Amino acid sequence: MINASPWGEKYKDDGVTLRDSPNDDIGNNTNPFLNYAYTDRLQKYHTLFGSLYAKGDLGYGFSYQVNFTPNFEWNKYFNANLAKDFRYAARKGYAVRRQEEYFNWQIDNILRWNKTFGDHDFDVTLLYNAEKYQSWRNQMENEGFDPNDNLTWHNIGAGIKPVITSFDSLATGDAIMGRLNYAYQQKYMLTASIRRDGYSAFGQSNPRASFPQSALAGYSPRKAS
């Protein structure tokens, strides 16, 4: 719209029909109102997600927590470019219907142990994780609607060039992790952990990988001189 000349005309001489170009320069500047007037579109997204968990004290410094997080998504995209638009007149209109569904979940099992023995403080965390992602996608498109495309994507079977495609995907993963935090007299600290992750996209030859790490720290207060 910002490229249209202020001297252009939106409508033809009848004052109703949109001009292909407000400046009769179709190659560089089509009528910016064509998409609004000659496109029939419905696009919606629905999402449902949640988080469930339970935790409790097992005694002797042990505690346990389980988290479950499911997620659902439903999307639909219906679009029609009408034959009244000169860009789709030769194709007698074009329409597409696309519907997508996604589902994924993740579960975490966490066991902790926290205990102090004199000058020694121990904090241990163990984790087991599993997750899954799955999606489904269906799409149909058509053009050459006869005798007209008044029903747009509501009757996509009225065209003469149907194209139907689908795509489904699945991915899974899991992980185990162990972490130790140790402190001596609250001055010297050690942190060490290792995590081993598995993911279906890693491939069959190397489905899992390990990630270790460690750190040391010490604190010595300065004496006044």
C-alpha positions as CSV (number, residue, x, y, z in Angstrom):
1,M,0.0,0.0,0.0
2,I,2.9,2.4,0.7
3,N,4.1,1.9,-2.9
4,A,0.7,2.9,-4.4
5,S,0.5,6.4,-5.9
6,P,-2.0,8.8,-4.3
7,W,-3.2,9.5,-7.9
8,G,-4.3,5.9,-8.4
9,E,-7.8,4.5,-8.3
10,K,-9.1,1.7,-6.1
11,Y,-12.1,0.8,-8.2
12,K,-12.9,0.6,-11.9
13,D,-15.4,3.0,-13.5
14,D,-18.4,1.1,-12.0
15,G,-17.2,2.1,-8.5
16,V,-17.5,-1.5,-7.3
17,T,-15.0,-3.7,-9.1
18,L,-11.5,-3.5,-7.8
19,R,-8.8,-2.5,-10.3
20,D,-5.9,-4.9,-10.9
21,S,-3.6,-2.1,-10.3
22,P,-4.4,1.4,-9.0
23,N,-1.9,2.9,-11.4
24,D,-2.2,0.4,-14.3
25,D,1.2,-0.9,-13.4
26,I,0.6,-4.6,-12.6
27,G,4.2,-5.6,-12.9
28,N,5.3,-3.3,-10.0
29,N,2.2,-2.5,-8.0
30,T,-1.0,-4.6,-7.7
31,N,-4.0,-3.3,-5.9
32,P,-3.3,-3.6,-2.2
33,F,-7.0,-4.4,-1.5
34,L,-7.1,-7.5,-3.7
35,N,-5.9,-9.9,-0.9
36,Y,-8.5,-8.5,1.5
37,A,-11.4,-8.7,-0.9
38,Y,-10.6,-11.9,-2.7
39,T,-9.2,-14.1,0.0
40,D,-11.3,-16.4,2.2
41,R,-9.3,-17.6,5.2
42,L,-9.9,-19.3,8.5
43,Q,-6.9,-20.0,10.8
44,K,-7.2,-21.2,14.3
45,Y,-4.9,-22.6,17.0
46,H,-5.9,-24.5,20.1
47,T,-3.5,-25.4,22.9
48,L,-4.1,-27.5,26.0
49,F,-1.3,-28.1,28.5
50,G,-0.9,-28.9,32.1
51,S,1.6,-29.9,34.8
52,L,1.0,-32.7,37.4
53,Y,3.3,-33.5,40.2
54,A,3.6,-35.4,43.5
55,K,6.3,-35.2,46.1
56,G,6.9,-36.6,49.5
57,D,9.5,-37.2,52.3
58,L,10.7,-40.8,52.5
59,G,12.7,-40.4,55.7
60,Y,16.4,-40.7,56.4
61,G,17.1,-37.6,54.3
62,F,15.4,-39.0,51.2
63,S,12.7,-37.2,49.2
64,Y,11.0,-38.1,45.9
65,Q,9.1,-36.1,43.3
66,V,7.5,-37.0,40.0
67,N,6.5,-34.4,37.4
68,F,4.3,-35.1,34.3
69,T,3.7,-32.4,31.7
70,P,1.5,-33.2,28.7
71,N,0.8,-30.7,25.9
72,F,-1.7,-30.8,23.0
73,E,-2.0,-28.6,20.0
74,W,-4.6,-28.5,17.2
75,N,-4.2,-26.1,14.2
76,K,-6.2,-25.6,11.1
77,Y,-5.5,-23.4,8.1
78,F,-8.2,-23.0,5.4
79,N,-7.4,-20.5,2.6
80,A,-8.9,-19.7,-0.8
81,N,-7.7,-17.3,-3.4
82,L,-10.8,-16.5,-5.5
83,A,-10.9,-16.4,-9.3
84,K,-12.1,-12.8,-9.1
85,D,-8.5,-12.0,-8.3
86,F,-6.8,-11.6,-11.7
87,R,-3.7,-13.5,-10.4
88,Y,-5.9,-16.6,-9.9
89,A,-8.4,-16.1,-12.8
90,A,-6.6,-18.5,-15.2
91,R,-6.5,-21.2,-12.5
92,K,-10.2,-20.6,-11.7
93,G,-9.4,-20.1,-8.1
94,Y,-7.1,-22.0,-5.6
95,A,-8.0,-23.4,-2.2
96,V,-6.1,-25.3,0.5
97,R,-7.2,-27.1,3.7
98,R,-4.5,-28.0,6.3
99,Q,-5.0,-29.6,9.7
100,E,-2.3,-30.4,12.2
101,E,-2.2,-32.1,15.5
102,Y,0.7,-32.2,18.0
103,F,1.1,-34.2,21.2
104,N,4.1,-34.3,23.5
105,W,4.7,-35.3,27.1
106,Q,7.6,-35.4,29.6
107,I,8.0,-37.2,32.9
108,D,10.7,-36.6,35.5
109,N,11.4,-38.9,38.4
110,I,13.6,-37.1,41.0
111,L,15.1,-38.8,44.1
112,R,17.1,-36.6,46.5
113,W,19.2,-37.3,49.6
114,N,20.4,-34.6,51.9
115,K,22.3,-35.4,55.0
116,T,24.9,-33.9,57.3
117,F,27.5,-35.9,59.3
118,G,29.5,-33.5,61.5
119,D,31.6,-31.3,59.2
120,H,30.4,-33.2,56.1
121,D,27.3,-32.1,54.1
122,F,26.0,-34.3,51.3
123,D,23.3,-33.4,48.7
124,V,22.7,-36.1,46.1
125,T,20.1,-35.8,43.2
126,L,19.2,-38.7,40.9
127,L,17.0,-38.1,37.9
128,Y,15.3,-40.4,35.3
129,N,13.5,-38.6,32.5
130,A,11.4,-39.8,29.5
131,E,9.7,-37.8,26.8
132,K,7.8,-38.3,23.5
133,Y,6.7,-36.0,20.7
134,Q,4.3,-36.9,17.9
135,S,2.6,-34.9,15.1
136,W,0.1,-35.5,12.3
137,R,-0.4,-33.2,9.3
138,N,-3.0,-33.6,6.5
139,Q,-3.3,-31.2,3.6
140,M,-5.5,-31.0,0.5
141,E,-5.4,-28.4,-2.2
142,N,-7.2,-27.8,-5.5
143,E,-7.8,-25.4,-8.3
144,G,-9.9,-25.1,-11.5
145,F,-13.2,-24.9,-9.7
146,D,-16.3,-25.4,-11.9
147,P,-18.8,-23.9,-12.4
148,N,-17.4,-21.3,-9.9
149,D,-15.4,-21.1,-6.7
150,N,-18.1,-19.5,-4.6
151,L,-17.9,-22.3,-1.9
152,T,-14.1,-21.8,-1.7
153,W,-12.5,-24.3,0.7
154,H,-15.9,-25.5,1.9
155,N,-16.1,-27.7,-1.2
156,I,-12.5,-28.2,-2.2
157,G,-13.5,-31.3,-4.1
158,A,-15.1,-29.2,-6.9
159,G,-11.7,-28.5,-8.5
160,I,-10.0,-30.4,-11.2
161,K,-6.4,-30.6,-9.9
162,P,-6.5,-32.1,-6.4
163,V,-3.3,-32.6,-4.5
164,I,-3.4,-34.5,-1.2
165,T,-0.3,-34.7,1.1
166,S,0.3,-35.9,4.7
167,F,3.2,-35.9,7.1
168,D,3.6,-37.7,10.4
169,S,6.6,-37.5,12.8
170,L,7.6,-39.2,16.0
171,A,10.5,-38.5,18.4
172,T,11.4,-40.0,21.7
173,G,14.0,-39.3,24.4
174,D,15.2,-40.3,27.8
175,A,17.9,-39.3,30.2
176,I,19.5,-40.4,33.5
177,M,21.4,-38.0,35.7
178,G,23.3,-38.1,39.0
179,R,24.7,-35.1,40.9
180,L,26.7,-34.8,44.1
181,N,27.2,-31.6,46.1
182,Y,29.6,-32.1,48.9
183,A,30.8,-29.5,51.4
184,Y,33.4,-29.7,54.2
185,Q,33.0,-27.3,57.1
186,Q,31.1,-25.1,54.7
187,K,34.5,-24.0,53.3
188,Y,35.4,-26.5,50.7
189,M,32.9,-27.7,48.1
190,L,32.8,-30.3,45.4
191,T,30.2,-30.6,42.7
192,A,30.2,-33.5,40.3
193,S,27.5,-34.7,37.9
194,I,27.0,-36.9,34.9
195,R,24.0,-37.0,32.5
196,R,23.3,-39.5,29.8
197,D,20.8,-38.5,27.2
198,G,19.1,-40.6,24.5
199,Y,17.2,-39.2,21.6
200,S,15.7,-40.9,18.5
201,A,17.2,-38.2,16.2
202,F,20.7,-39.2,17.2
203,G,20.5,-42.2,14.9
204,Q,20.9,-45.9,15.5
205,S,24.7,-45.9,15.6
206,N,25.0,-43.4,18.5
207,P,21.6,-43.2,20.2
208,R,23.0,-41.8,23.4
209,A,25.6,-39.5,24.7
210,S,27.1,-38.7,28.1
211,F,27.8,-35.2,29.6
212,P,30.0,-35.2,32.7
213,Q,31.1,-32.1,34.7
214,S,32.7,-31.2,38.0
215,A,33.8,-28.2,40.0
216,L,35.8,-27.4,43.1
217,A,35.6,-24.3,45.3
218,G,37.2,-23.2,48.6
219,Y,36.6,-20.3,51.0
220,S,39.3,-19.0,53.3
221,P,38.4,-15.8,55.3
222,R,41.1,-13.2,55.6
223,K,42.5,-12.4,59.0
224,A,42.6,-8.9,60.2
225,S,46.2,-7.5,60.2
